[in-house]
Amino acid sequence: MTLSASPTHTTTELRETAGPAPKPRFGGVLWRISRLISPATLPLAGKHWNPIFAVVEHRGRKTGRVYHTPVAARRSSDGFIIALAFGAQVDWYRNLVAAGGGTIRWRGDMYSVTAPERVDAATVLTTFDPVQRLLLRIAGIDGYIQVRDAESSHA
């Protein structure tokens, strides 16, 4: 199924053409839990001593408000690999796509990054350490994105 970017189609028409929205992972239970504990994990993510969690800084597509979201991320040679633990329908991912990039705080440093690109799990799982790989497999997480350093994308 293809969707055109024709200005004659409304958002509602595109949604109807695309079919039903994908259901959240695990019936949305983990998503609800993460919404509750996110305020507690946010102060721990992105710190110099924490190589597991980063903070994605992104702007709302409609409000323009700045949001900070903790994510499981690993540094790659030219950017970051981030697990889409709750699928591609999450706001931080959609906001990065719409804005063409954002900012990531990882290990105490800030990185400007480009728009996310979907990547194959088999090619990026080796970026994560063995314990993380095991946990990602147990959780059934198969969606990953790569964001590249904005500075290196211009070279």
Beta strands, then each sheet from edge to edge (+ up, - down):
strand 1: 53-59
strand 2: 66-76
strand 3: 79-83
strand 4: 101-106
strand 5: 109-114
strand 6: 117-119
strand 7: 144-148
sheet 1: 5+ 4- 1+ 2- 3+ 7- 6+
end
